[in-house]
């Protein structure tokens, strides 16, 4: 049987980096979101206190997760919400399909949900004859373009407005050559309105599930989740077990940080609380594990479940900004994608798509120690004997050299001599991918140790 080899992160990043102009505006667009986040955070004197509270609420909830899940289920049932439990993505998809099939649903409108991406729900339903319409503008763009999201908050960030204009002209009949964002947005709104009115059921993700209320919170800026949640009589809501919070106070803290950290807004335009089905309708909540309880068993990996999916870590990441979302072999890119998905990467390279600069940890609204988790993922790969090609060979040598002052000083002497006396054309191949777009450094006259020994008396 033929085997399929997935390209590793560096190979996929190299493809993205061929278009230098795209890389530049991609990086600038994301850094603009980071700057907006910084301004929004600095406008609140209590910002660091909110981050600490958010972290403590999430840790507390994860430490008592079983109790809160049961409380949430009991309160949902009291309010007429039907609760389902799924151990993995396959069971989640089966449950969703059974509900839709029971009601003879042919068209489902769906707002943004990274969990349904995780479970590969769209292709599953389409294989069973159900049309799925993603109603978030960015999600609809990439659905029409037959692509997965490249970012968890701004899924079409990799596309230029001119490319969106061409896509809309082909798929929904907008004017040829039109690329004005306002015009394209209005056209998309009209296009989606027809689907909302003709849908048989609606589905949303869940930003938070409030245990003592038996309620879910859905946050959007476009109102598409509310259109879906209020027009059809049948609504479904998919959530991971990590979305649980104990009470309204905890939800209010996270709501204050979510949009600020994502795109610099004080709060999402629509923050909707769903407490039960509409009169004569049905509301279903599907609660999914899919490996989360396994992560809970590891003290450090459990911290990744504090994530509220704001995307702030992705916006600030220097590697993501200049390699794109499709270079990661996981449905979530960037630092949080590495933290929760490195073990799913069959090329064993994603954990190294990081400089360990710590910028992601610095901006995280729930203080997920992302840089520490990523370093830990590398250690796990080493312990499993699945280091990327080459690292298992040369890193032991590097370790021995750096562990011996004599060997290290000799190696640095050779390097300084080579940089001073050998032509760049001979040395460049040894610099690998690092030197492809960089000039080799100028060699210092002496080592720092020698300089320090000579000058410390002064």
C-alpha positions as CSV (number, residue, x, y, z in Angstrom):
1,X,0.0,0.0,0.0
2,X,1.3,3.4,-0.9
3,X,2.2,5.8,1.9
4,X,1.7,9.5,1.9
5,X,4.5,11.7,3.2
6,X,3.4,15.1,4.6
7,X,5.7,18.0,3.9
8,X,7.3,19.4,7.0
9,X,7.0,22.9,8.4
10,X,10.1,24.2,6.8
11,X,9.1,22.9,3.4
12,X,5.7,24.4,3.6
13,X,7.0,27.7,4.9
14,X,9.4,27.9,2.0
15,X,6.5,27.7,-0.4
16,X,4.8,30.6,1.4
17,X,8.0,32.6,1.5
18,X,8.4,32.5,-2.3
19,X,6.0,35.4,-2.5
20,X,7.9,38.0,-0.5
21,X,5.4,40.8,-1.0
22,X,2.6,38.5,0.4
23,X,4.9,37.6,3.4
24,X,5.5,41.3,4.1
25,X,1.8,42.4,4.1
26,X,0.8,39.2,6.0
27,X,3.3,40.0,8.7
28,X,2.3,43.6,8.9
29,X,-1.4,42.9,9.0
30,X,-0.9,40.5,12.0
31,X,1.4,42.9,13.7
32,X,-1.3,45.6,13.4
33,X,-3.6,43.3,15.4
34,X,-0.9,42.9,18.0
35,X,-0.5,46.7,18.2
36,X,-4.3,47.1,18.6
37,X,-4.2,44.5,21.3
38,X,-1.5,46.4,23.2
39,X,-3.5,49.6,23.0
40,X,-6.6,47.9,24.3
41,X,-4.7,46.2,27.1
42,X,-2.9,49.3,28.2
43,X,-6.3,51.2,28.4
44,X,-7.2,49.0,31.4
45,X,-5.2,49.6,34.5
46,X,-6.4,46.3,35.8
47,X,-5.3,44.3,32.7
48,X,-2.8,42.1,34.5
49,X,-5.2,41.5,37.3
50,X,-7.8,40.3,34.7
51,X,-5.2,38.0,33.2
52,X,-4.4,36.5,36.6
53,X,-8.1,36.1,37.3
54,X,-8.7,34.5,34.0
55,X,-5.9,32.0,34.6
56,X,-7.1,31.2,38.1
57,X,-10.7,30.7,37.0
58,X,-9.7,28.3,34.2
59,X,-7.3,26.3,36.4
60,X,-9.9,26.0,39.1
61,X,-12.5,24.8,36.6
62,X,-10.1,22.3,35.1
63,X,-9.3,21.0,38.6
64,X,-13.0,20.4,39.2
65,X,-14.0,19.7,35.7
66,X,-16.1,16.6,36.3
67,X,-18.2,18.4,38.9
68,X,-18.8,21.4,36.6
69,X,-19.6,19.3,33.6
70,X,-22.3,17.4,35.6
71,X,-23.7,20.6,37.0
72,X,-23.8,22.1,33.5
73,X,-25.6,19.1,32.1
74,X,-28.2,19.0,34.9
75,X,-29.0,22.7,34.5
76,X,-29.2,22.4,30.7
77,X,-31.7,19.5,31.0
78,X,-33.8,21.6,33.4
79,X,-34.1,24.3,30.6
80,X,-35.0,21.8,27.9
81,X,-31.6,21.6,26.3
82,X,-30.6,18.1,25.1
83,X,-27.0,17.2,26.1
84,X,-24.8,14.7,24.2
85,X,-21.3,13.4,25.1
86,X,-18.7,12.4,22.5
87,X,-15.4,10.8,23.4
88,X,-13.8,11.8,20.0
89,X,-14.4,13.5,16.7
90,X,-15.9,10.4,15.1
91,X,-18.6,10.1,17.8
92,X,-19.2,13.9,17.6
93,X,-19.9,13.7,13.9
94,X,-22.1,10.7,14.2
95,X,-24.2,12.4,16.9
96,X,-24.6,15.5,14.8
97,X,-25.6,13.5,11.8
98,X,-28.1,11.5,13.7
99,X,-29.8,14.6,15.0
100,X,-29.9,16.2,11.5
101,X,-31.1,13.0,9.8
102,X,-33.9,12.7,12.4
103,X,-35.2,16.1,11.3
104,X,-34.5,15.4,7.6
105,X,-32.1,18.4,7.4
106,X,-30.7,19.1,4.0
107,X,-29.0,22.5,4.6
108,X,-27.1,23.5,7.7
109,X,-25.9,27.0,8.4
110,X,-22.8,27.0,10.7
111,X,-21.0,29.8,12.5
112,X,-17.3,29.6,13.3
113,X,-16.3,26.6,15.3
114,X,-12.7,25.3,15.5
115,X,-14.0,22.2,17.2
116,X,-15.9,21.2,14.0
117,X,-12.6,21.8,12.1
118,X,-10.9,19.5,14.6
119,X,-13.6,16.8,14.0
120,X,-13.7,17.3,10.2
121,X,-17.4,17.7,10.4
122,X,-18.1,19.6,7.1
123,X,-16.8,16.8,4.8
124,X,-18.5,14.2,6.9
125,X,-21.9,15.8,6.6
126,X,-21.4,16.6,2.9
127,X,-20.6,12.9,2.3
128,X,-24.0,12.2,3.9
129,X,-25.9,14.5,1.6
130,X,-26.1,17.6,3.9
131,X,-25.1,21.0,2.5
132,X,-23.0,22.9,5.0
133,X,-22.8,26.7,4.7
134,X,-20.2,28.5,6.8
135,X,-21.7,31.9,7.6
136,X,-18.7,33.7,9.2
137,X,-17.4,36.0,6.4
138,X,-13.9,34.8,6.6
139,X,-15.0,31.1,6.9
140,X,-17.3,31.5,3.9
141,X,-14.4,33.0,1.9
142,X,-12.2,30.0,2.5
143,X,-15.0,27.6,2.1
144,X,-15.7,29.0,-1.4
145,X,-11.9,28.8,-2.0
146,X,-11.9,25.2,-0.8
147,X,-9.3,25.9,1.9
148,X,-9.1,25.4,5.6
149,X,-8.7,28.4,8.0
150,X,-5.2,29.8,8.1
151,X,-5.9,31.6,11.4
152,X,-8.4,30.8,14.2
153,X,-9.9,34.3,14.4
154,X,-9.2,35.8,10.9
155,X,-9.3,32.7,8.8
156,X,-8.8,34.4,5.4
157,X,-5.9,36.6,6.5
158,X,-3.7,35.1,3.9
159,X,-5.9,36.4,1.0
160,X,-5.7,39.8,-0.6
161,X,-8.9,41.7,-1.2
162,X,-8.3,41.5,-4.9
163,X,-8.3,37.7,-4.6
164,X,-11.5,37.7,-2.6
165,X,-13.0,39.9,-5.3
166,X,-12.1,37.4,-8.0
167,X,-13.5,34.6,-5.9
168,X,-16.8,36.3,-5.2
169,X,-17.1,37.2,-8.9
170,X,-16.8,33.5,-9.8
171,X,-18.9,32.1,-7.0
172,X,-21.6,34.6,-6.1
173,X,-21.7,36.9,-9.1
174,X,-20.2,40.1,-7.9
175,X,-18.9,42.7,-10.4
176,X,-15.7,41.6,-12.2
177,X,-12.7,43.4,-10.8
178,X,-14.5,44.7,-7.7
179,X,-12.3,44.6,-4.6
180,X,-13.8,47.2,-2.4
181,X,-14.2,45.5,1.1
182,X,-17.5,47.3,1.8
183,X,-19.0,46.2,-1.5
184,X,-17.8,42.6,-1.1
185,X,-19.1,42.5,2.5
186,X,-22.5,43.7,1.4
187,X,-22.6,41.1,-1.4
188,X,-21.6,38.4,1.0
189,X,-24.3,39.5,3.5
190,X,-27.0,39.2,0.7
191,X,-25.6,35.9,-0.4
192,X,-25.7,34.5,3.2
193,X,-29.1,35.9,4.0
194,X,-30.7,33.7,1.4
195,X,-29.0,30.6,3.0
196,X,-30.1,31.7,6.5
197,X,-33.8,31.9,5.4
198,X,-33.7,28.5,3.6
199,X,-31.7,26.6,6.2
200,X,-33.2,23.6,8.0
201,X,-30.9,23.8,11.1
202,X,-28.1,25.9,12.5
203,X,-24.9,25.1,14.3
204,X,-22.5,27.2,16.4
205,X,-19.3,26.7,18.4
206,X,-19.2,27.7,22.0
207,X,-16.9,30.2,23.5
208,X,-17.9,29.5,27.1
209,X,-20.3,27.1,28.9
210,X,-21.5,28.4,32.2
211,X,-22.0,25.6,34.7
212,X,-24.4,27.2,37.2
213,X,-26.6,28.6,34.5
214,X,-26.8,25.8,32.0
215,X,-26.1,28.4,29.4
216,X,-23.6,28.8,26.5
217,X,-21.9,31.9,25.3
218,X,-21.3,32.5,21.6
219,X,-19.2,35.6,20.6
220,X,-19.2,37.0,17.0
221,X,-18.7,40.4,15.4
222,X,-21.1,39.7,12.5
223,X,-24.2,38.4,14.2
224,X,-24.2,35.3,12.0
225,X,-24.4,33.0,14.9
226,X,-27.5,34.8,16.2
227,X,-29.1,34.7,12.8
228,X,-28.6,30.9,12.7
229,X,-29.5,30.5,16.4
230,X,-32.9,32.3,16.0
231,X,-34.2,31.5,12.5
232,X,-34.3,27.6,12.3
233,X,-36.1,25.8,15.0
234,X,-33.3,23.2,15.4
235,X,-29.9,24.4,16.8
236,X,-26.8,22.5,17.6
237,X,-23.8,23.7,19.6
238,X,-20.5,21.9,19.8
239,X,-18.0,22.5,22.6
240,X,-14.9,20.9,24.0
241,X,-14.9,20.1,27.7
242,X,-12.3,22.8,28.2
243,X,-14.9,25.5,27.4
244,X,-16.5,25.2,30.9
245,X,-16.5,28.1,33.4
246,X,-18.2,27.9,36.8
247,X,-20.3,31.1,36.8
248,X,-21.2,34.4,35.3
249,X,-18.4,36.2,37.1
250,X,-15.8,34.0,35.4
251,X,-17.5,34.5,32.1
252,X,-17.5,38.2,32.5
253,X,-13.7,38.3,33.2
254,X,-13.0,36.2,30.1
255,X,-15.3,38.4,28.0
256,X,-13.3,41.5,29.0
257,X,-10.1,39.9,27.7
258,X,-11.2,37.9,24.7
259,X,-11.9,40.5,22.1
260,X,-9.2,42.9,23.4
261,X,-6.6,40.3,23.1
262,X,-7.8,39.1,19.7
263,X,-8.3,42.3,17.7
264,X,-8.2,45.2,20.1
265,X,-12.0,45.6,20.6
266,X,-13.4,46.2,24.1
267,X,-15.8,43.3,23.5
268,X,-17.2,41.3,20.6
269,X,-20.1,43.1,18.9
270,X,-22.4,40.2,19.8
271,X,-21.9,38.2,23.0
272,X,-25.0,36.0,23.1
273,X,-26.1,33.8,26.0
274,X,-28.3,30.8,25.0
275,X,-30.3,29.4,27.9
276,X,-32.7,27.0,26.0
277,X,-34.5,26.2,22.7
278,X,-36.9,28.6,21.0
279,X,-40.6,27.8,21.6
280,X,-41.4,24.6,19.7
281,X,-37.8,24.0,18.8
282,X,-34.9,21.9,19.9
283,X,-31.5,22.9,21.2
284,X,-28.7,20.3,21.4
285,X,-25.2,20.7,23.0
286,X,-22.6,18.2,22.1
287,X,-19.7,18.0,24.6
288,X,-16.5,16.6,23.2
289,X,-13.4,15.2,24.8
290,X,-11.2,14.1,21.9
291,X,-8.0,13.8,23.9
292,X,-8.5,16.6,26.3
293,X,-8.7,14.4,29.4
294,X,-5.4,12.9,28.3
295,X,-3.9,16.3,28.3
296,X,-5.3,16.9,31.8
297,X,-3.2,14.1,33.1
298,X,0.0,16.1,32.4
299,X,0.4,19.1,34.7
300,X,2.1,21.3,32.0
301,X,0.0,20.2,29.0
302,X,-3.1,20.8,31.1
303,X,-2.3,24.5,31.1
304,X,-2.9,24.6,27.3
305,X,-6.6,23.9,28.1
306,X,-6.9,27.3,29.7
307,X,-6.8,28.8,26.1
308,X,-9.9,30.8,25.1
309,X,-8.9,30.8,21.4
310,X,-8.4,34.6,21.1
311,X,-5.6,34.1,18.6
312,X,-3.4,36.7,20.3
313,X,-0.4,34.3,20.4
314,X,-0.7,33.7,16.7
315,X,-0.8,37.5,15.9
316,X,2.4,38.1,17.8
317,X,4.4,35.0,16.7
318,X,7.3,35.9,14.4
319,X,7.4,32.5,12.9
320,X,3.7,32.4,12.0
321,X,3.7,35.9,10.6
322,X,6.3,35.0,8.1
323,X,5.5,31.3,7.4
324,X,1.7,31.4,7.2
325,X,-1.0,29.2,8.7
326,X,-0.7,26.4,6.1
327,X,2.9,25.6,7.1
328,X,1.7,23.9,10.3
329,X,0.7,20.3,10.1
330,X,-2.3,20.9,12.4
331,X,-5.7,22.5,12.0
332,X,-4.7,25.2,14.5
333,X,-1.5,27.1,13.5
334,X,0.9,29.2,15.6
335,X,2.0,28.7,19.2
336,X,-1.3,27.3,20.6
337,X,-1.4,24.9,17.7
338,X,2.0,23.6,18.5
339,X,1.1,23.4,22.2
340,X,-2.0,21.3,21.7
341,X,-1.1,19.5,18.4
342,X,2.6,18.8,18.2
343,X,2.0,15.1,18.9
344,X,-0.3,14.9,15.9
345,X,2.4,16.0,13.5
346,X,3.7,13.0,11.7
347,X,6.7,15.0,10.4
348,X,7.8,15.7,14.0
349,X,8.9,19.2,13.0
350,X,6.1,21.5,14.2
351,X,7.5,21.8,17.7
352,X,10.5,23.5,16.2
353,X,8.5,26.1,14.3
354,X,9.2,28.4,17.2
355,X,12.0,30.7,18.4
356,X,11.0,30.3,22.1
357,X,11.0,34.1,22.3
358,X,8.1,34.0,24.8
359,X,6.0,36.7,23.1
360,X,3.0,34.3,22.9
361,X,3.2,33.7,26.7
362,X,3.5,37.4,27.3
363,X,0.2,38.3,25.5
364,X,-1.9,35.3,26.5
365,X,-5.0,36.5,28.4
366,X,-5.1,33.4,30.6
367,X,-1.3,33.1,31.1
368,X,-0.9,29.8,29.2
369,X,2.9,29.2,29.4
370,X,3.1,28.5,25.7
371,X,6.9,28.7,25.4
372,X,7.4,26.2,28.2
373,X,4.8,23.9,26.7
374,X,6.5,24.0,23.3
375,X,9.9,23.3,24.8
376,X,8.3,20.4,26.6
377,X,6.8,19.1,23.4
378,X,10.3,19.0,22.0
379,X,11.5,17.0,25.0
380,X,8.6,14.6,24.5
381,X,9.7,14.1,20.9
382,X,13.2,13.4,22.0
383,X,12.0,10.9,24.7
384,X,9.8,9.2,22.1
385,X,12.8,8.9,19.7
386,X,10.9,10.9,17.1
387,X,13.2,13.9,16.7
388,X,13.1,15.5,13.2
389,X,15.5,14.2,10.6
390,X,19.1,15.2,11.5
391,X,18.5,16.4,15.0
392,X,19.0,13.0,16.4
393,X,22.4,12.9,14.8
394,X,24.0,16.3,15.2
395,X,22.4,17.5,18.5
396,X,24.3,14.9,20.6
397,X,27.5,16.2,19.0
398,X,26.5,19.9,19.6
399,X,25.8,18.9,23.2
400,X,29.2,17.4,23.7
401,X,30.9,20.5,22.1
402,X,28.9,23.0,24.2
403,X,29.4,20.9,27.4
404,X,33.2,21.1,27.1
405,X,35.0,24.5,27.4
406,X,38.0,23.2,25.5
407,X,36.0,21.8,22.6
408,X,33.8,24.9,22.5
409,X,36.7,27.3,22.4
410,X,38.5,25.2,19.7
411,X,35.3,25.2,17.6
412,X,34.9,29.0,17.9
413,X,38.5,29.5,17.0
414,X,38.0,27.5,13.8
415,X,34.8,29.4,13.0
416,X,36.4,32.9,13.5
417,X,39.4,31.8,11.3
418,X,37.0,30.5,8.6
419,X,34.9,33.6,8.5
420,X,38.0,35.8,8.2
421,X,39.8,33.8,5.6
422,X,37.5,31.6,3.6
423,X,35.2,32.9,0.8
424,X,31.5,33.1,1.5
425,X,30.7,30.8,-1.4
426,X,32.5,28.0,0.5
427,X,30.9,28.8,3.9
428,X,27.3,29.5,2.8
429,X,26.3,25.8,2.3
430,X,27.2,25.2,6.0
431,X,24.7,27.8,7.1
432,X,21.8,25.9,5.7
433,X,18.4,27.5,5.4
434,X,19.4,30.2,8.0
435,X,21.9,31.6,5.6
436,X,19.7,31.6,2.5
437,X,18.4,35.1,3.1
438,X,21.2,36.4,5.4
439,X,24.8,37.5,5.1
440,X,27.3,35.7,7.2
441,X,28.4,37.6,10.3
442,X,31.7,39.3,10.5
443,X,34.1,37.5,12.7
444,X,35.2,39.2,15.9
445,X,38.9,39.6,16.5
446,X,38.8,37.4,19.6
447,X,36.4,35.5,21.8
448,X,34.3,37.2,24.5
449,X,36.1,35.1,27.2
450,X,39.5,36.4,26.0
451,X,38.2,40.0,25.8
452,X,36.7,39.7,29.3
453,X,39.9,38.3,30.8
454,X,41.9,41.1,29.3
455,X,39.6,43.9,30.2
456,X,37.9,43.0,33.5
457,X,40.7,44.5,35.6
458,X,40.0,47.9,33.9
